Amino acid sequence: MGGTTMTFRDLHFEDELLLLPNAWDVGSALAFAAAGFPAIGTTSFGVNASAGRPDAAGASRDATVALVGHIRSLPVFVSADIEDGYSDDPVEVGDLVAELRVDGVNIEDSADGRLVDPAIPAAKITAIKRAAPEVFVNARVDSYWFHEDDTVAAVLERAKAYADAGADGIFIPGAADPATLEQLTTGIALPVNVLVVPGLTLDDLKNLGVRRVSTGSLPYRAAIDAAVEVAAAVRDRREVATATSYEESQRRLLDFASRTKAS
């Protein structure tokens, strides 16, 4: 967890908009920490893809628990993507979050690619705040992501239900239209989180009222593309892109192993 007097919650209210990179393994988390990011999230897509599994359906539970168990020793804040909480039982979800010992979680309001009754995630949010009141709960509204009930009014209604249940922030992946974003941030009292929006800078999003931007699975997908490009460049006798040296990468891992052993 973060080692300063500032909290993860505080980062959502700084002058600078919070950019949260999402890691899929220890190596990517180490790289984000080395780059100076104060907080790191996980990505269920990247975690699942690394193991050869499609996203969702709760498949990322064990790998996510293991990943955050490793990276919470880093001197950064850690937020875990726990999909829908991996259970229909709110108490089980609350207990899981308490056991994770992270600074924040994302919990979504969909299952099997469809929205669920908002009372279901609301009950899980309340249980999380009861079991781990210090954890920043980022409630994800999947209306735009799955193009279901994707109106401002419907999203605001869901956001209110989650805020009333105790959520600390609202995550709206798929929301990208500037006018829509402005209406959403105006209508939601909590910090609003979106994914990276092509064509809009962090300053643009901040001016629209957004307080947090997540990279989601973008770094994982870009890393795969970069890996293929390196191999293709060697094959095609083209110039090969430079990369962090083996020595530096090994040093990060040695430092991490020392830190983990000490903790």
SVG drawing of the C-alpha trace seen along z (x, -y; Angstrom):
<svg xmlns="http://www.w3.org/2000/svg" viewBox="-33 -22 56 43">
<polyline fill="none" stroke="black" stroke-width="0.4" points="0.0,0.0 1.0,-3.6 3.4,-4.7 2.6,-8.4 0.1,-10.3 -1.9,-10.8 -4.6,-8.2 -5.8,-6.6 -9.0,-8.6 -7.0,-11.8 -5.6,-11.1 -9.1,-11.5 -9.3,-15.1 -5.8,-16.5 -5.4,-19.3 -3.9,-16.7 -6.4,-14.1 -5.6,-10.6 -4.3,-8.3 -4.4,-4.7 -2.3,-2.2 -3.6,1.3 -1.1,4.2 -1.6,7.8 1.4,9.3 4.2,8.5 6.5,7.3 4.1,4.8 3.3,3.5 7.0,3.1 7.4,1.1 4.5,-1.2 5.9,-1.8 9.4,-2.5 7.8,-5.0 6.5,-7.0 2.8,-6.2 1.5,-6.7 -1.2,-4.0 -1.7,-0.9 -4.8,1.1 -5.2,4.6 -7.0,5.6 -9.1,8.7 -8.8,8.9 -5.0,8.9 -4.9,11.3 -7.2,13.7 -5.5,13.4 -2.1,14.1 -3.5,17.5 -5.2,18.1 -8.7,17.5 -11.4,15.2 -12.4,12.3 -15.2,12.3 -17.1,15.2 -15.1,14.9 -12.1,16.7 -9.6,14.1 -10.3,14.6 -7.3,16.8 -4.8,15.0 -6.0,11.6 -5.7,12.6 -2.2,13.9 -1.2,10.8 -2.3,8.2 -0.8,10.4 2.6,9.8 2.3,6.2 0.8,4.7 4.3,4.6 5.2,1.9 5.4,-1.7 2.2,-2.6 -1.5,-2.4 -3.1,0.8 -6.6,1.1 -8.0,4.6 -10.4,5.3 -12.6,8.0 -15.1,8.2 -18.5,8.7 -17.0,9.8 -16.8,13.4 -19.8,14.3 -23.6,13.7 -23.3,13.5 -22.5,9.9 -20.9,11.2 -18.5,13.3 -17.6,10.4 -17.0,8.2 -14.8,10.8 -12.8,11.2 -12.0,7.5 -11.0,7.4 -8.6,10.3 -7.1,8.6 -5.8,5.7 -5.8,3.3 -6.5,-0.4 -9.3,-0.1 -11.5,2.2 -13.6,2.0 -16.8,3.9 -19.1,4.1 -22.8,4.3 -23.0,6.9 -22.7,10.6 -22.3,12.7 -22.3,9.6 -25.6,8.2 -26.5,5.6 -27.9,7.0 -30.5,5.5 -28.7,2.6 -29.8,3.9 -27.4,6.8 -24.1,4.7 -25.5,2.2 -25.7,5.0 -22.2,6.0 -20.9,2.4 -22.6,2.1 -21.0,5.4 -17.5,4.3 -17.8,1.0 -18.9,2.9 -16.0,5.4 -13.3,3.0 -14.5,-0.6 -11.1,-2.1 -11.2,-0.6 -12.1,-2.9 -15.0,-1.2 -15.2,-2.2 -18.6,-1.1 -18.6,-0.2 -21.7,-1.0 -21.6,1.1 -24.5,-0.5 -22.3,-2.1 -19.9,0.9 -22.7,3.3 -24.9,0.8 -27.8,1.6 -29.9,-1.1 -27.2,-3.4 -28.9,-6.8 -27.7,-9.5 -30.8,-9.1 -30.4,-5.4 -26.7,-5.6 -27.4,-8.4 -30.0,-6.2 -27.6,-3.3 -24.8,-5.6 -27.1,-7.0 -28.0,-3.5 -24.3,-2.7 -23.5,-6.0 -26.4,-5.5 -24.9,-2.0 -21.6,-3.5 -19.5,-3.6 -16.7,-6.1 -16.4,-6.6 -18.3,-5.7 -16.6,-4.0 -18.3,-4.3 -16.4,-2.4 -17.5,-3.2 -18.6,-6.7 -16.7,-8.8 -18.9,-11.6 -17.9,-14.9 -21.4,-16.2 -22.5,-12.9 -19.4,-12.9 -20.2,-16.5 -23.8,-15.5 -22.6,-12.5 -20.0,-14.3 -22.5,-17.1 -25.1,-14.6 -22.8,-12.4 -21.5,-13.8 -18.7,-11.2 -15.4,-11.1 -16.1,-9.8 -13.7,-7.3 -13.5,-6.6 -11.3,-4.6 -8.8,-6.4 -10.8,-8.2 -9.2,-8.4 -9.1,-12.1 -9.5,-13.5 -6.5,-14.4 -6.3,-14.2 -6.8,-17.9 -9.9,-17.6 -11.3,-15.0 -10.5,-17.0 -12.3,-20.0 -15.4,-17.8 -15.4,-16.9 -13.7,-13.5 -11.5,-12.8 -9.8,-9.4 -8.8,-7.7 -7.9,-4.1 -5.9,-2.4 -7.8,0.8 -6.5,3.6 -4.9,1.1 -1.3,1.6 -1.6,5.4 -2.9,5.3 -0.2,2.8 2.5,4.9 1.4,7.9 1.5,5.8 4.9,4.5 6.2,8.0 5.0,9.2 6.5,6.1 9.9,6.8 9.9,10.4 8.7,9.3 11.4,6.6 14.1,9.2 12.6,11.6 12.3,8.8 15.8,7.4 14.4,4.1 15.7,1.9 14.6,3.3 13.1,0.9 15.1,0.4 13.8,1.7 14.6,1.5 17.8,3.4 18.0,6.9 20.2,5.5 17.5,2.9 14.7,5.4 16.6,7.9 17.4,5.2 13.7,4.5 13.0,8.1 15.9,8.5 14.7,5.4 11.1,6.7 12.2,10.1 14.1,8.4 11.2,6.2 8.8,9.2 11.1,11.2 11.4,8.4 7.7,7.9"/>
</svg>
